[in-house]
Amino acid sequence: MAGIKVKLIRSRNARSRDQLATLTGLGLYKFGQVRILPDNASTLGACEKLRHMVAWERVEESPVKRPQRAHKKAAAEPAKQP
C-alpha cells in the first residue's frame, strides 16, 4: 500500500487556527518532523492547503497507525469502589 511522506518545512509560529488545526490533523507538531500518511483525497487536500509549509512525496511505504490516546479526564478520575 502506498503512502504520502509529509515533512513540516516551515515553523508553526504565527499561523492561523485553521492552519494549526490542519497540521495537528496531519500529526505534524515539530519543525522538520516527517510522517507517512495514507494516500487519499483528504491527505492530499491538507497538503495542498498547507503547500507553503509542508513538502510531500508519494512513497511505497505503508502508513503506520497511531495508537489511540486515553482521554486525560478519564485517566485523572479515580476508580470507583463499591
Secondary structure, 3 states (H helix, E strand, C coil): CCEEEEEECCCCCCCCHHHHHHHHHHCCCCCCCEEEEECCHHHHHHHHHCCCCEEEEEECCCCCCCCCCCCHHHHHCCCCCC
